[in-house]
Structure formats: structure tokens, C-alpha cells
Amino acid sequence: MNIEIYYCGEWNYLPEASRLEEELKGNFSNVDIKLNEGSGGIFKVIVNGTIIFNKLEIEHRFPKENEITTRINSL
């Protein structure tokens, strides 16, 4: 499974992205996670080419604990 996490470097979202990366590595054994620094308040999670979380355009918040894991399991 390929996961991309886009985070805003301007607003220092790296700690949130790193927390999510560790959570996903702990919950999935066969996962390739790539952190991508962006700007403008971005925090987006893409799994195998599908956007499953988008802070700017949909949720307007960071993902809650295990929320991304639950969404991945629902795919």
C-alpha cells in the first residue's frame, strides 16, 4: 500500500504528519509512506492514488487518532 502525506511546512505541520506516519506503520505491515512538504495549510492523505483526507477542502481539521486507519480499512 502506498500512502502519501502532504503537510504544510510554513505552519509546521510536520509533527502531525510524523505522528500519523508512525500510527500507520504501527497498524499496517505492508505500507510505503512518503511525506511531502507543501505550503498554504495543506494536510492531505492519499492512499494508492485516492484522496482519503483533505484538511483544506473538506474536513478543516487534522485527522483524529486512528481515523485514517479506519478509512483505509473501509476502502
C-alpha positions in Angstrom: 0.0 0.0 0.0 1.3 3.4 -1.0 0.5 6.4 1.2 1.4 10.0 0.6 1.0 12.6 3.4 1.2 16.2 2.2 1.8 18.7 5.0 2.4 22.4 5.3 6.0 23.3 6.2 5.0 27.0 6.7 2.7 26.2 9.5 5.0 23.4 10.9 2.5 20.5 10.3 5.5 18.1 10.2 4.9 16.8 13.8 1.3 15.9 12.9 2.4 14.2 9.7 5.1 12.3 11.6 2.6 11.2 14.2 0.3 9.9 11.5 3.2 8.1 9.8 4.1 6.3 13.0 0.4 5.4 13.6 0.1 3.9 10.1 3.3 2.0 10.3 2.1 0.5 13.6 -1.3 -0.5 12.1 -0.2 -1.8 8.7 2.7 -4.1 7.9 3.0 -3.7 4.1 3.0 0.1 3.8 5.2 2.6 1.9 4.7 6.1 3.3 6.1 9.3 1.7 6.0 12.6 3.5 5.7 15.6 1.1 6.2 19.1 2.3 3.9 21.7 0.8 2.5 25.1 1.8 -0.7 27.0 2.3 -2.0 25.0 5.2 -2.2 21.7 3.3 -2.7 18.4 5.1 -3.8 15.7 2.7 -3.6 11.9 2.8 -3.6 9.9 -0.4 -3.8 6.1 -0.4 -3.0 4.3 -3.6 -3.9 7.4 -5.6 -7.2 8.1 -3.8 -7.5 11.2 -1.5 -9.0 9.9 1.8 -8.4 13.0 3.9 -8.1 16.7 2.9 -7.9 19.3 5.7 -8.2 22.3 3.4 -11.1 21.4 1.2 -13.2 19.0 3.3 -12.5 18.3 6.9 -11.0 21.7 8.0 -9.2 19.9 10.9 -6.4 17.3 11.4 -7.4 13.6 11.5 -8.2 12.1 14.8 -6.4 9.2 16.3 -7.0 6.0 14.1 -9.3 7.9 11.8 -7.1 7.4 8.8 -6.6 3.7 9.7 -10.4 3.3 9.8 -10.8 5.0 6.5 -8.1 2.7 4.9 -9.8 -0.4 6.3 -13.1 0.8 4.7 -11.6 1.1 1.2 
